[in-house]
Amino acid sequence: MDKNIKIFVAGHTGLVGSAIVRNLKTKGYNNFVYRTEEELDLTDQAKVNEFFKTEKPGWVVLAAAKVGGIHSNNIYPADFIRINLKIETNVIDACYIYGVKKLLFLGSGCIYPRMAPQPIKEEYLLTSPLELTNEAYAVAKIAGLKMCQYYNQQYGTNFISVMPANLYGPNDNFDYENSHVLPALMRKIHEAKVNGDQTATIWGSGKAMREFMFIDDVGDACVFLMENYNENQFLNIGTGQEVTIRDLAEIIKEVVGFKGEFVYDSSKPDGTPRKLLDITRLKNVGWKHKVELKEGIGITYKWFLDNYENLRR
């Protein structure tokens, strides 16, 4: 493996992108090209093509995306589909035009049907309707992975796609309006503790089940696949373990040290009832997660405390 190959990680400051960069560096890769969102607008085709023409990266990781939880997906569906489709189309096409040796496209476990059989196998894609609360984002991610497959089919490129479970960890988004469930719960429970509240209100019934994966495990899986996987079939990335939102809240409560009780607001949506990825193919390739949920939440909470003042601004 050429450790000097030039690598462009689109979204390198985000949760996934930063984890992939950390992992690449620990494995000895040393030739990176970075652009912030302000420096390179990935929705601008001309600017993306000029960047690829000038920099000529050998590996590309497409971790840049517009993301958010149920609330923001519900309110801004046009933004989610428009921005993500532009980013994917521009970057994937530029990778082909300018001869990128390998691309890894980051999708999401939300691409699967709302009522998909559990655990969810890759072949369940497009077999029944999607979850309406994140349909716009899911459609964009499906388009991205299909684009990679069709470019491989037509042009002989080496573009691989991965669909991770719910991700969490240091550098996550803890904003109330736009964060996913785990960081949103962590902030809410922490602030209830600090405020001395007797209760904390949690959206939904708490019965929905989710699979959570620590971000450094995701980074390790992605780099492993960049080094070892060259098939056209996209892969699920997960732990193969699930937990109810109610039990997740209890784990966070224990880690945070909150002594109050939870109130569940069932008027708010649960989203997909259950979402557990089948990771048989990933295991067969030779990779398995290392960090269990409570350990990962502890690491994440320490980072949260260290950065709390900045997060509040």
C-alpha positions as CSV (number, residue, x, y, z in Angstrom):
1,M,0.0,0.0,0.0
2,D,1.4,3.4,-1.1
3,K,1.5,5.5,2.1
4,N,2.4,8.6,0.1
5,I,-0.7,8.5,-2.1
6,K,-2.4,11.9,-2.1
7,I,-5.7,11.6,-0.1
8,F,-8.6,14.1,-0.2
9,V,-11.1,13.6,2.6
10,A,-14.1,15.7,1.8
11,G,-15.6,16.7,5.1
12,H,-12.4,16.3,7.1
13,T,-13.5,18.5,10.0
14,G,-16.7,16.6,10.5
15,L,-17.5,13.6,12.7
16,V,-16.7,10.9,10.2
17,G,-14.1,12.7,8.2
18,S,-12.0,13.6,11.2
19,A,-12.1,10.0,12.4
20,I,-11.0,8.7,9.0
21,V,-8.1,11.2,8.9
22,R,-7.0,10.1,12.4
23,N,-7.0,6.5,11.4
24,L,-5.1,7.1,8.2
25,K,-2.4,9.0,10.1
26,T,-2.0,6.2,12.6
27,K,-1.5,3.8,9.7
28,G,1.3,5.9,8.3
29,Y,-0.5,7.8,5.5
30,N,1.1,11.3,5.3
31,N,0.0,13.1,2.0
32,F,-3.3,14.8,2.6
33,V,-5.0,17.7,0.8
34,Y,-7.7,19.5,2.8
35,R,-10.3,22.1,1.9
36,T,-12.9,23.5,4.4
37,E,-16.4,24.3,3.3
38,E,-15.5,27.9,2.9
39,E,-12.4,27.1,0.8
40,L,-14.2,24.7,-1.6
41,D,-18.0,24.7,-2.2
42,L,-18.7,21.1,-3.2
43,T,-22.1,22.1,-4.6
44,D,-20.2,24.2,-7.2
45,Q,-19.3,21.9,-10.1
46,A,-16.8,24.2,-11.7
47,K,-14.9,24.8,-8.5
48,V,-14.9,21.0,-7.7
49,N,-13.5,20.2,-11.2
50,E,-10.8,22.9,-10.8
51,F,-9.8,21.5,-7.5
52,F,-9.4,18.0,-8.8
53,K,-7.6,19.1,-11.9
54,T,-5.1,21.0,-9.8
55,E,-4.6,18.7,-6.9
56,K,-5.0,15.3,-8.6
57,P,-5.8,13.2,-5.5
58,G,-5.2,9.5,-5.7
59,W,-7.7,8.5,-3.0
60,V,-10.9,10.3,-2.1
61,V,-13.2,9.8,0.8
62,L,-16.6,11.5,0.4
63,A,-17.7,12.2,4.0
64,A,-19.1,15.6,3.3
65,A,-22.9,15.9,3.5
66,K,-25.8,17.9,4.9
67,V,-26.9,15.9,7.9
68,G,-29.3,16.2,10.8
69,G,-31.8,14.5,13.0
70,I,-35.6,13.9,12.7
71,H,-36.4,17.6,13.4
72,S,-34.2,19.1,10.7
73,N,-35.0,16.4,8.2
74,N,-38.7,17.1,8.6
75,I,-38.4,20.9,8.3
76,Y,-35.8,21.2,5.5
77,P,-36.3,18.2,3.1
78,A,-35.6,20.2,0.0
79,D,-32.3,21.3,1.4
80,F,-31.3,17.8,2.3
81,I,-32.0,16.3,-1.2
82,R,-30.7,19.3,-3.2
83,I,-27.4,19.9,-1.3
84,N,-26.5,16.2,-1.0
85,L,-27.3,15.4,-4.6
86,K,-25.1,18.3,-5.8
87,I,-22.2,17.3,-3.6
88,E,-22.3,13.6,-4.6
89,T,-22.7,14.3,-8.3
90,N,-19.9,16.8,-8.5
91,V,-17.4,14.8,-6.5
92,I,-18.1,11.3,-7.9
93,D,-18.0,12.7,-11.5
94,A,-14.8,14.6,-10.8
95,C,-13.2,11.4,-9.4
96,Y,-13.9,9.7,-12.8
97,I,-12.9,12.6,-15.0
98,Y,-9.5,13.2,-13.2
99,G,-8.6,9.6,-12.7
100,V,-8.9,9.0,-9.0
101,K,-7.7,5.5,-8.2
102,K,-10.2,4.8,-5.4
103,L,-13.2,6.5,-3.9
104,L,-15.1,5.7,-0.7
105,F,-18.6,7.1,-0.5
106,L,-20.2,7.4,2.9
107,G,-23.9,6.6,2.9
108,S,-26.3,6.0,5.8
109,G,-28.3,3.2,7.4
110,C,-31.4,5.3,6.7
111,I,-31.4,4.3,3.0
112,Y,-33.3,1.1,3.9
113,P,-37.1,0.7,3.9
114,R,-39.0,1.7,7.1
115,M,-40.3,-1.8,7.6
116,A,-37.3,-3.7,6.3
117,P,-36.8,-7.2,7.9
118,Q,-34.3,-7.2,10.7
119,P,-31.3,-7.3,10.7
120,I,-31.2,-5.4,7.5
121,K,-29.3,-7.0,4.7
122,E,-27.8,-5.0,1.8
123,E,-30.2,-6.6,-0.7
124,Y,-33.2,-5.1,1.1
125,L,-32.5,-1.7,-0.5
126,L,-35.5,-0.4,-2.5
127,T,-37.8,-3.3,-1.6
128,S,-40.5,-1.2,0.1
129,P,-41.2,2.5,1.2
130,L,-38.7,4.6,3.1
131,E,-39.2,6.3,6.5
132,L,-40.9,9.6,5.6
133,T,-39.1,11.6,8.3
134,N,-35.8,11.2,6.5
135,E,-36.8,10.2,3.0
136,A,-35.2,13.2,1.3
137,Y,-31.8,12.5,2.8
138,A,-32.2,8.7,2.1
139,V,-33.0,9.2,-1.5
140,A,-29.9,11.4,-2.0
141,K,-27.7,8.8,-0.4
142,I,-29.2,6.0,-2.5
143,A,-28.5,8.0,-5.6
144,G,-24.9,8.4,-4.4
145,L,-24.3,4.7,-3.9
146,K,-26.0,3.8,-7.2
147,M,-23.9,6.4,-9.0
148,C,-20.7,4.7,-7.7
149,Q,-22.0,1.3,-8.8
150,Y,-23.0,2.6,-12.3
151,Y,-19.7,4.4,-12.8
152,N,-17.9,1.1,-11.9
153,Q,-20.1,-0.7,-14.3
154,Q,-19.7,1.7,-17.2
155,Y,-16.2,3.2,-16.7
156,G,-14.3,0.5,-14.7
157,T,-13.7,2.8,-11.8
158,N,-13.0,1.6,-8.2
159,F,-15.7,3.4,-6.2
160,I,-16.9,1.7,-3.1
161,S,-19.8,2.6,-0.8
162,V,-20.4,2.0,2.9
163,M,-23.6,2.4,4.9
164,P,-22.9,3.0,8.6
165,A,-25.2,2.5,11.6
166,N,-26.0,5.5,13.8
167,L,-22.6,7.2,14.6
168,Y,-21.5,9.0,17.7
169,G,-18.3,10.1,19.4
170,P,-15.9,13.1,19.9
171,N,-16.5,16.0,17.5
172,D,-20.2,15.1,17.2
173,N,-22.9,17.8,16.7
174,F,-24.6,18.6,20.0
175,D,-26.9,21.3,18.7
176,Y,-30.5,20.8,19.9
177,E,-32.1,21.6,16.5
178,N,-29.8,19.6,14.2
179,S,-28.2,16.8,16.2
180,H,-28.9,13.1,16.2
181,V,-30.4,11.2,19.0
182,L,-27.4,10.2,21.1
183,P,-25.6,13.6,21.3
184,A,-29.0,15.3,21.8
185,L,-29.8,13.1,24.7
186,M,-26.3,13.6,26.2
187,R,-26.6,17.4,26.2
188,K,-30.2,17.3,27.5
189,I,-29.3,15.0,30.3
190,H,-26.1,16.8,31.2
191,E,-27.9,20.2,31.4
192,A,-30.7,18.7,33.5
193,K,-28.1,17.5,35.9
194,V,-26.3,20.9,36.0
195,N,-29.6,22.7,36.5
196,G,-30.7,20.4,39.3
197,D,-33.8,19.3,37.4
198,Q,-35.9,16.5,38.8
199,T,-37.0,15.3,35.3
200,A,-35.7,15.4,31.7
201,T,-38.1,15.1,28.7
202,I,-37.2,12.8,25.9
203,W,-38.8,12.9,22.5
204,G,-40.9,9.8,21.5
205,S,-42.0,6.8,23.4
206,G,-38.4,5.5,24.0
207,K,-39.4,2.1,22.4
208,A,-37.6,2.6,19.0
209,M,-34.5,0.5,18.6
210,R,-31.2,1.7,17.2
211,E,-27.7,0.5,16.6
212,F,-24.9,2.9,17.6
213,M,-21.3,2.7,16.5
214,F,-18.4,4.6,17.9
215,I,-16.8,7.0,15.4
216,D,-13.2,5.7,15.7
217,D,-14.5,2.2,14.8
218,V,-16.1,3.7,11.7
219,G,-12.9,5.4,10.7
220,D,-11.0,2.1,11.2
221,A,-13.5,0.2,9.1
222,C,-13.4,2.7,6.3
223,V,-9.6,2.7,6.1
224,F,-9.6,-1.1,6.2
225,L,-12.0,-1.3,3.3
226,M,-10.0,1.3,1.3
227,E,-7.0,-1.0,1.7
228,N,-8.8,-4.4,1.2
229,Y,-12.1,-4.1,-0.5
230,N,-12.7,-3.6,-4.3
231,E,-16.2,-5.0,-5.0
232,N,-19.1,-3.2,-6.5
233,Q,-21.5,-4.3,-3.7
234,F,-21.9,-1.6,-1.0
235,L,-21.4,-2.8,2.6
236,N,-23.1,-2.2,5.9
237,I,-20.9,-1.0,8.7
238,G,-22.1,-1.6,12.2
239,T,-21.8,-3.5,15.5
240,G,-24.6,-6.0,15.0
241,Q,-26.0,-4.8,18.4
242,E,-29.1,-2.7,19.2
243,V,-30.6,-0.8,22.1
244,T,-33.9,0.9,22.8
245,I,-33.8,4.7,23.1
246,R,-35.1,4.2,26.6
247,D,-32.1,2.0,27.5
248,L,-29.7,4.3,25.7
249,A,-31.0,7.2,27.9
250,E,-30.4,5.1,31.0
251,I,-26.8,4.4,30.0
252,I,-26.2,8.1,29.3
253,K,-27.9,8.9,32.6
254,E,-25.5,6.6,34.5
255,V,-22.4,8.0,32.7
256,V,-23.5,11.6,33.2
257,G,-24.5,11.1,36.8
258,F,-28.1,12.5,36.5
259,K,-30.3,11.5,39.4
260,G,-33.7,12.6,38.1
261,E,-36.3,10.7,36.1
262,F,-37.2,10.7,32.4
263,V,-40.5,11.8,30.9
264,Y,-41.3,10.5,27.4
265,D,-43.2,12.8,25.1
266,S,-45.1,10.4,22.9
267,S,-46.5,13.2,20.8
268,K,-43.1,13.5,19.1
269,P,-42.1,11.0,16.4
270,D,-40.1,7.9,17.0
271,G,-38.9,7.5,13.4
272,T,-38.2,4.0,12.1
273,P,-39.3,1.5,14.8
274,R,-36.2,-0.6,14.5
275,K,-33.0,-0.3,12.5
276,L,-30.3,-3.0,12.9
277,L,-27.8,-3.6,10.1
278,D,-26.8,-7.1,9.0
279,I,-23.0,-7.0,9.0
280,T,-22.3,-10.5,7.7
281,R,-20.6,-9.3,4.6
282,L,-18.4,-6.9,6.6
283,K,-17.3,-9.7,8.9
284,N,-16.6,-11.9,5.9
285,V,-14.2,-9.3,4.6
286,G,-12.4,-9.5,7.9
287,W,-13.4,-6.5,10.1
288,K,-15.1,-6.2,13.5
289,H,-15.8,-3.3,15.8
290,K,-13.8,-2.8,19.0
291,V,-15.5,-0.2,21.2
292,E,-18.7,-1.2,23.1
293,L,-21.5,1.3,23.7
294,K,-21.0,2.3,27.3
295,E,-17.2,2.7,26.8
296,G,-17.8,4.9,23.8
297,I,-20.4,7.0,25.6
298,G,-17.9,7.6,28.4
299,I,-15.2,8.8,25.9
300,T,-17.8,11.0,24.2
301,Y,-19.0,12.5,27.4
302,K,-15.4,13.4,28.4
303,W,-14.9,15.2,25.1
304,F,-18.3,16.9,25.6
305,L,-17.3,18.2,29.0
306,D,-13.9,19.4,27.6
307,N,-15.6,21.3,24.8
308,Y,-18.9,22.3,26.5
309,E,-18.3,26.1,26.6
310,N,-17.6,26.2,22.9
311,L,-20.7,24.0,22.1
312,R,-22.9,26.5,24.0
313,R,-21.9,29.4,21.7
